[in-house]
Amino acid sequence: MEKELKEIIEESRKSLKKAKEKIEEISEDFSQETGEVWNELKKRLSGVEDKLKDAYVNFEDKAELKGHLALMEARDRLEIIKESTEKFVQKADTKAQEGLDIASLKAHLAKMESGDLWDEKRETLSHMYAESKIEVEKLAKKAGKEINTIFLKLTEII
């Protein structure tokens, strides 16, 4: 299970990198305002990337619980920004920046702080892990696959 999760994490990291590179290629044509939104999205995607990296390192260090939690947190962080990122990519790709609702995206990005939520979830999941390691492993595996699927879809849009 650990090897499979590490492979899923690595695939997700590669998909994320590819999506960011493709968007970065077209970012030269962004207006200043659109560029600002892209920079904010990059920060959020970097947070997801950091959590994926944490998950991978934790699995290598045999800190399974931390690895599972980091992977699930990465998935939750991505889910929070998924819709905004997809809208941004679709509009940016078609160069229809005038159709991009910058104010709406900025407002959505501003309220996407999930740290407090994860402090609470981490405690609950730690308790769950103690009771049912297999169930938590399944959740982590599912989260990793969902992350990769989301990044692959974003890459296809571009």
FIFI-770050 format. One record per atom (N, C-alpha, C, O, CB): z, x, y. Coordinates in steps of 0.02 Angstrom, whole numbers, padded with zeros to 5 digits, always signed. Glycine has a CB too. Layout:
! FIFI-770050
ZXY...
This chain:
! FIFI-770050
+00000+00042-00060+00000+00000+00000+00000+00044+00063-00035+00029+00111+00061-00047+00000+00040+00097+00062+00045+00141+00121-00023+00172+00137-00044+00173+00195+00097+00196+00109-00058+00197+00086-00124+00227+00096-00173+00177+00125-00211+00192+00171-00151+00256+00030-00172+00117+00098-00217+00064+00122-00203+00046+00194-00250+00037+00234-00210+00001+00078-00139+00041+00212-00121+00026+00282-00143+00082+00329-00167+00068+00384-00045+00014+00287-00134+00144+00308-00155+00200+00350-00231+00198+00360-00255+00213+00415-00134+00267+00317-00269+00180+00309-00342+00175+00315-00361+00118+00363-00407+00126+00404-00375+00163+00246-00327+00062+00359-00339+00006+00404-00324+00026+00476-00362+00009+00522-00297-00056+00383-00269+00061+00485-00250+00083+00552-00303+00130+00580-00324+00124+00638-00181+00118+00551-00326+00176+00539-00376+00225+00562-00442+00190+00579-00474+00208+00629-00388+00279+00508-00462+00141+00540-00523+00102+00555-00515+00065+00621-00562+00063+00661-00538+00052+00498-00457+00037+00633-00444+00001+00695-00446+00048+00755-00474+00031+00807-00376-00035+00692-00418+00107+00746-00419+00157+00801-00491+00177+00817-00509+00184+00876-00378+00219+00782-00532+00186+00766-00602+00204+00777-00640+00147+00811-00679+00160+00857-00636+00222+00710-00627+00086+00790-00660+00028+00821-00641+00021+00894-00683+00006+00936-00643-00036+00783-00577+00032+00909-00553+00028+00978-00587+00082+01020-00611+00067+01075-00477+00037+00980-00590+00142+00995-00621+00197+01031-00695+00182+01046-00719+00193+01101-00615+00263+00991-00730+00156+00996-00801+00140+01005-00810+00085+01058-00855+00090+01099-00831+00117+00938-00768+00034+01056-00773-00021+01105-00760+00005+01175-00796-00012+01222-00723-00078+01088-00708+00047+01184-00692+00074+01249-00749+00118+01275-00766+00116+01334-00626+00115+01246-00779+00158+01231-00834+00201+01251-00894+00161+01274-00926+00178+01324-00855+00247+01193-00910+00107+01238-00968+00066+01257-00957+00033+01325-01003+00030+01366-00981+00012+01204-00897+00008+01337-00882-00023+01401-00884+00030+01456-00909+00018+01511-00813-00059+01400-00857+00089+01441-00856+00143+01491-00927+00162+01511-00939+00179+01569-00818+00204+01463-00974+00160+01464-01044+00177+01478-01074+00131+01531-01112+00154+01574-01085+00174+01414-01056+00067+01529-01085+00020+01577-01041+00012+01639-01060-00023+01685-01095-00048+01543-00984+00045+01640-00937+00035+01695-00962+00064+01761-00937+00045+01814-00871+00067+01678-01011+00108+01759-01039+00136+01821-01068+00082+01865-01069+00089+01926-01092+00189+01804-01092+00028+01834-01125-00026+01871-01076-00079+01896-01096-00127+01928-01177-00059+01828-01012-00071+01881-00962-00121+01901-00950-00119+01976-00954-00066+02008-00897-00110+01863-00937-00177+02004-00915-00179+02073-00845-00149+02075-00814-00138+02023-00915-00253+02102-00819-00136+02135-00753-00106+02141-00700-00151+02109-00656-00128+02073-00735-00093+02215-00705-00216+02123-00656-00264+02097-00659-00267+02020-00608-00269+01986-00668-00334+02127-00720-00269+01994-00728-00270+01921-00703-00205+01891-00672-00205+01837-00803-00282+01901-00715-00150+01925-00690-00086+01902-00614-00085+01898-00585-00056+01852-00714-00030+01947-00581-00117+01946-00508-00121+01945-00483-00160+01885-00434-00141+01852-00482-00153+02010-00518-00216+01870-00498-00256+01812-00509-00215+01748-00467-00216+01703-00539-00322+01809-00564-00179+01744-00578-00137+01686-00523-00084+01678-00500-00071+01623-00648-00104+01691-00502-00054+01733-00449-00004+01729-00384-00034+01702-00348-00002+01664-00437+00028+01798-00369-00095+01723-00308-00129+01698-00316-00145+01623-00268-00136+01585-00295-00194+01738-00375-00168+01603-00386-00181+01532-00381-00117+01491-00355-00118+01435-00455-00214+01522-00406-00062+01518-00401+00002+01483-00328+00021+01470-00311+00045+01416-00436+00058+01523-00285+00009+01520-00214+00023+01511-00186-00018+01454-00148+00007+01412-00175+00009+01577-00204-00083+01453-00178-00127+01400-00204-00105+01331-00167-00104+01282-00198-00200+01413-00268-00087+01328-00297-00064+01265-00265+00002+01243-00257+00015+01184-00373-00055+01271-00248+00044+01291-00213+00107+01275-00145+00092+01245-00122+00129+01202-00206+00151+01338-00112+00039+01269-00048+00019+01239-00056-00001+01166-00014+00015+01124-00018-00038+01279-00110-00036+01151-00125-00055+01082-00139+00009+01041-00114+00017+00986-00187-00104+01078-00179+00054+01071-00195+00117+01037-00132+00157+01023-00125+00186+00969-00243+00159+01081-00086+00160+01070-00022+00196+01060+00018+00166+01002+00046+00203+00962+00020+00195+01124+00019+00101+00998+00056+00069+00943+00023+00083+00876+00058+00092+00826+00061-00007+00955-00043+00085+00874-00078+00102+00812-00061+00174+00792-00050+00188+00733-00155+00093+00821-00060+00218+00841-00043+00288+00828+00029+00293+00801+00042+00329+00754-00050+00331+00893+00075+00255+00833+00145+00254+00810+00149+00231+00737+00185+00259+00696+00188+00208+00855+00111+00178+00722+00112+00151+00654+00088+00203+00604+00119+00212+00552+00069+00088+00650+00034+00238+00621+00007+00289+00576+00057+00345+00565+00069+00365+00508-00059+00317+00605+00086+00370+00619+00135+00424+00615+00196+00402+00574+00222+00441+00533+00157+00447+00685+00219+00341+00585+00277+00317+00548+00263+00313+00474+00307+00328+00433+00298+00249+00575+00202+00293+00455+00186+00291+00384+00183+00361+00355+00203+00372+00298+00119+00255+00372+00158+00409+00394+00157+00479+00371+00227+00507+00363+00240+00546+00318+00117+00522+00419+00272+00486+00407+00341+00510+00404+00384+00469+00356+00445+00478+00351+00372+00508+00474+00352+00424+00320+00387+00381+00271+00436+00333+00304+00482+00309+00272+00424+00423+00220+00426+00320+00368+00468+00271+00403+00431+00204+00400+00405+00180+00450+00482+00293+00479+00430+00175+00340+00390+00116+00327+00405+00057+00373+00359+00026+00399+00399+00095+00256+00467+00042+00382+00485-00015+00424+00457-00005+00495+00427-00051+00523+00561-00024+00427+00468+00054+00523+00441+00067+00590+00365+00062+00591+00336+00038+00639+00464+00136+00615+00333+00085+00538+00261+00081+00534+00236+00010+00533+00189-00008+00568+00236+00118+00473+00268-00031+00492+00250-00102+00488+00261-00136+00556+00218-00174+00579+00291-00138+00434+00317-00122+00586+00333-00154+00651+00283-00131+00705+00261-00172+00745+00404-00137+00672+00267-00067+00706+00220-00043+00757+00151-00074+00748+00118-00092+00797+00215+00034+00754+00129-00082+00686+00065-00112+00673+00064-00186+00695+00016-00209+00725+00048-00107+00598+00117-00221+00680+00121-00292+00700+00126-00298+00776+00098-00345+00805+00180-00327+00666+00161-00252+00808+00166-00254+00881+00098-00239+00912+00079-00271+00961+00218-00203+00906+00061-00192+00884-00007-00178+00909-00050-00240+00905-00088-00254+00951-00039-00119+00870-00045-00276+00850-00085-00336+00841-00065-00390+00892-00109-00423+00920-00076-00363+00769-00002-00398+00903+00021-00447+00952-00001-00428+01023-00023-00471+01061+00098-00453+00950+00003-00364+01040-00019-00342+01106-00094-00355+01115-00116-00376+01168-00004-00268+01117-00132-00343+01062-00204-00355+01066-00218-00429+01072-00263-00449+01110-00239-00326+01005-00182-00470+01035-00193-00542+01038-00182-00569+01109-00217-00614+01131-00146-00578+00989-00134-00540+01144-00119-00562+01212-00178-00549+01259-00192-00590+01303-00056-00526+01238-00212-00493+01250-00267-00475+01296-00336-00490+01267-00386-00479+01301-00263-00402+01314-00339-00515+01207-00403-00526+01173-00451-00570+01213-00508-00551+01225-00391-00557+01104-00428-00628+01234-00471-00675+01268-00497-00647+01334-00557-00652+01349-00434-00741+01281-00453-00617+01373-00474-00587+01437-00523-00530+01425-00572-00523+01462-00413-00561+01475-00510-00490+01375-00554-00434+01360-00623-00458+01339-00674-00432+01361-00524-00389+01306-00625-00509+01296-00689-00536+01273-00729-00565+01332-00789-00552+01338-00678-00591+01220-00696-00603+01375-00730-00630+01434-00756-00575+01479-00813-00578+01503-00683-00676+01474-00714-00524+01489-00734-00469+01531-00796-00434+01502-00844-00420+01538-00676-00419+01540-00794-00419+01438-00849-00384+01406-00913-00424+01409-00967-00397+01424-00832-00368+01333-00909-00489+01396-00969-00531+01398-00999-00532+01468-01060-00525+01475-00952-00602+01376-00958-00541+01518-00984-00543+01587-01009-00474+01609-01062-00469+01640-00929-00568+01635-00972-00423+01593-00991-00356+01613-01056-00335+01580-01098-00303+01611-00936-00305+01598-01064-00354+01517-01124-00335+01480-01186-00368+01508-01240-00337+01511-01116-00352+01407-01180-00430+01530-01238-00465+01556-01247-00451+01631-01292-00477+01663-01232-00541+01545-01203-00409+01657-01204-00390+01727-01198-00451+01773-01221-00450+01830-01268-00352+01743-01167-00503+01747-01157-00564+01786-01089-00560+01818-01047-00605+01809-01163-00628+01742-01077-00508+01856-01011-00496+01883-00991-00550+01932-00931-00564+01941-01008-00429+01917-01040-00582+01964-01022-00635+02010-00991-00694+01973-00953-00733+02002-01083-00659+02050-01006-00699+01908-00976-00752+01867-00908-00734+01840-00874-00775+01810-01022-00770+01810-00888-00672+01849-00825-00649+01824-00769-00670+01871-00769-00651+01930-00826-00572+01814-00723-00709+01846-00668-00733+01888-00614-00679+01891-00567-00679+01852-00639-00800+01860-00623-00634+01938-00579-00576+01945-00506-00598+01957-00460-00571+01926-00602-00531+02002-00497-00646+02000-00429-00668+02016-00394-00695+01953-00335-00680+01942-00430-00721+02071-00430-00733+01914-00401-00761+01853-00383-00706+01804-00329-00707+01774-00450-00811+01821-00428-00658+01795-00414-00603+01750-00354-00561+01773-00312-00542+01733-00475-00558+01742-00351-00547+01838-00295-00509+01864-00229-00545+01854-00178-00515+01836-00306-00494+01939-00229-00610+01865-00168-00649+01855-00147-00648+01782-00088-00642+01766-00179-00722+01878-00196-00654+01737-00180-00654+01666-00153-00586+01645-00105-00582+01607-00243-00671+01625-00183-00532+01670-00160-00465+01653-00090-00452+01679-00050-00419+01647-00208-00412+01681-00075-00479+01736-00009-00468+01768+00047-00498+01727+00103-00473+01728-00009-00498+01837+00033-00552+01690+00087-00584+01653+00090-00564+01579+00124-00597+01539+00080-00659+01657+00055-00512+01561+00051-00493+01491+00101-00440+01469+00085-00400+01425-00017-00469+01477+00158-00440+01497+00209-00392+01475+00244-00420+01413+00278-00472+01417+00260-00377+01532+00235-00387+01358+00262-00413+01295+00321-00372+01270+00345-00384+01214+00208-00415+01243+00346-00326+01308+00401-00284+01285+00463-00322+01267+00492-00309+01214+00418-00235+01337+00484-00369+01309+00545-00407+01295+00538-00447+01231+00584-00450+01191+00562-00453+01353+00480-00478+01223+00467-00517+01163+00473-00473+01101+00501-00495+01050+00398-00549+01166+00448-00412+01105+00449-00369+01046+00518-00341+01031+00532-00325+00974+00401-00313+01055+00560-00334+01080+00628-00313+01066+00661-00365+01020+00696-00347+00972+00669-00304+01131+00650-00427+01036+00677-00482+00997+00646-00485+00927+00680-00491+00877+00666-00549+01033+00579-00480+00925+00544-00483+00861+00562-00425+00816+00569-00434+00755+00468-00483+00873+00571-00366+00844+00586-00307+00804+00651-00318+00765+00655-00300+00706+00593-00244+00849+00701-00347+00797+00765-00359+00764+00757-00410+00708+00783-00400+00652+00817-00384+00815+00721-00464+00722+00710-00515+00671+00671-00487+00612+00689-00500+00554+00672-00575+00701+00618-00449+00626+00577-00421+00572+00615-00368+00533+00603-00361+00473+00513-00392+00601+00659-00332+00565+00700-00283+00529+00743-00317+00477+00751-00294+00421+00744-00242+00578+00772-00374+00498+00813-00413+00451+00769-00440+00394+00788-00437+00336+00848-00470+00488+00711-00467+00413+00664-00492+00362+00645-00437+00313+00640-00448+00253+00601-00520+00395+00634-00377+00339+00613-00321+00298+00666-00305+00245+00650-00291+00188+00600-00259+00340+00727-00308+00266+00781-00294+00220+00782-00346+00164+00798-00330+00106+00849-00295+00256+00763-00407+00180+00764-00461+00130+00700-00463+00090+00701-00480+00030+00774-00527+00164+00643-00446+00121+00580-00454+00086+00529-00403+00109+00486-00417+00151+00553-00524+00096+00533-00343+00081+00488-00289+00099+00415-00307+00086+00371-00290+00125+00507-00226+00061+00402-00341+00032+00333-00359+00014+00302-00405+00065+00244-00398+00084+00331-00392-00056+00341-00453+00089+00315-00501+00139+00297-00465+00204+00246-00480+00234+00367-00555+00152+00339-00419+00226+00326-00381+00287+00265-00337+00278+00225-00330+00324+00388-00338+00306+00257-00308+00219+00197-00267+00205+00134-00309+00210+00083-00286+00237+00202-00234+00136+00137-00369+00185+00078-00414+00189+00063-00430+00262+00004-00430+00282+00091-00479+00149+00115-00445+00302+00105-00460+00373+00074-00400+00409+00030-00409+00451+00172-00479+00405+00097-00340+00394+00071-00280+00426-00002-00269+00407-00043-00252+00450+00114-00219+00407-00017-00278+00344-00086-00269+00321-00132-00320+00355-00186-00302+00378-00091-00277+00244-00111-00381+00359-00150-00434+00392-00160-00417+00466-00215-00425+00492-00116-00502+00384-00107-00393+00498-00111-00376+00569-00162-00320+00580-00202-00322+00627-00042-00354+00596-00160-00269+00537-00207-00213+00543-00279-00235+00535-00322-00213+00572-00191-00161+00492-00292-00278+00487-00360-00303+00476-00384-00345+00535-00442-00340+00554-00363-00344+00411-00339-00385+00563-00357-00426+00621-00373-00383+00682-00419-00399+00719-00300-00475+00638-00336-00329+00691-00350-00283+00746-00420-00255+00739-00459-00255+00787-00297-00227+00749-00436-00230+00681-00501-00201+00670-00557-00252+00680-00608-00236+00710-00506-00171+00599-00548-00312+00656-00597-00365+00664-00610-00380+00737-00667-00388+00758-00575-00429+00627-00557-00384+00776-00564-00399+00848-00604-00343+00882-00649-00358+00922-00494-00406+00881-00588-00281+00868-00624-00226+00900-00696-00222+00877-00741-00206+00917-00589-00159+00886-00709-00238+00814-00778-00239+00790-00818-00293+00826-00876-00282+00843-00781-00250+00715-00788-00351+00837-00822-00405+00873-00836-00385+00945-00889-00400+00971-00780-00469+00871-00787-00352+00977-00799-00330+01046-00856-00281+01048-00897-00283+01094-00735-00298+01074-00860-00236+01000-00914-00187+00999-00981-00221+00990-01031-00199+01019-00902-00136+00942-00983-00274+00949-01046-00311+00938-01069-00346+01001-01129-00353+01013-01038-00361+00882-01022-00370+01041-01039-00406+01103-01076-00360+01152-01122-00382+01186-00976-00434+01136-01054-00298+01154-01082-00251+01204-01152-00232+01187-01183-00193+01223-01039-00189+01209
